[in-house]
Amino acid sequence: MLKRKIEKKDPSAIQSYLYASDKERLRDLVSSMTQEAASSIKKAILALRTGDIEMAKVVIDEDDLIDEKEEQIDQECLYSIAMRQPVREDLRFVYAVMKIVVDLERIGDQSVNIAMNALDISDNMIFPEEVSPFVENMAEENIKMLEEVMAAFAEEDAEVTCTARERRRGIKEIKRNAVITINKLFVAEKSEGNQEERLRLFCSIALTLRHLSRISDHILNMAERISFIATGISPLTVKRNARKKADTTSA
């Protein structure tokens, strides 16, 4: 009797169940990788702000964990494609995940760049208090942006792109104000000694602002991938349509 029941099971239903378990596992792995990426941002900024050389080295060493997680997720995606042969919405999900983890890996790389900036600052250099709030705000906004994107990933919420763009605009504005402050500090301190060390410090800060700005770009990419999962419309198509609409309105 039991044998007869097993024979009557719908193969497509079994396949659907197996793919659902793959999907859930991929969500968990991406969530774990995102947490590691967010942690790397926090540690890198802390190392830079406090001059903690050991913390900077930890960020650099732990980047391998993020890289390994990317490779693991890629393998899971390839396995799912090979064994389940997902179509339409399911295939979009797998494809988008493979793109999302590339951006997460690059976020990890940007954190490593910030940690390396911390190593370049000499022991007797003090991080300017006037610039600290800008750097910390950019890092905090990026982490909030990551949290919002991952919440949208869990719900497959297409609206996250609008939220992410708005938050990225705010991050770019913080960067602009920070650059203005750095320029003022540099001009004010031109007459002081140790110009070479001060220049190196300001260059490290400017590079850090750029790395934090690039992190927001990668998170926006992730948001666009999530929108693609939900709608099936590629980010490039969305941008082209928005551009056409803007051109029509201005005409």
Sequence and secondary structure as in RCSB ss.txt:
>XXXX:A:sequence
MLKRKIEKKDPSAIQSYLYASDKERLRDLVSSMTQEAASSIKKAILALRTGDIEMAKVVIDEDDLIDEKEEQIDQ
ECLYSIAMRQPVREDLRFVYAVMKIVVDLERIGDQSVNIAMNALDISDNMIFPEEVSPFVENMAEENIKMLEEVM
AAFAEEDAEVTCTARERRRGIKEIKRNAVITINKLFVAEKSEGNQEERLRLFCSIALTLRHLSRISDHILNMAER
ISFIATGISPLTVKRNARKKADTTSA
>XXXX:A:secstr
 HHHHHHTS HHHHHHHHHHHHHHHHHHHHHHHHHHHHHHHHHHHHHHHHT HHHHHHHHHHHHHHHHHHHHHHH
HHHHHHHHH   THHHHHHHHHHHHHHHHHHHHHHHHHHHHHHHHS TT    TTTHHHHHHHHHHHHHHHHHHH
HHHHHT TTHHHHHHHHHHHHHHHHHHHHHHHHHHHHHTTTSS HHHHHHHHHHHHHHHHHHHHHHHHHHHHHHH
HHHHHH   HHHHHHHHHHHHHHHH 
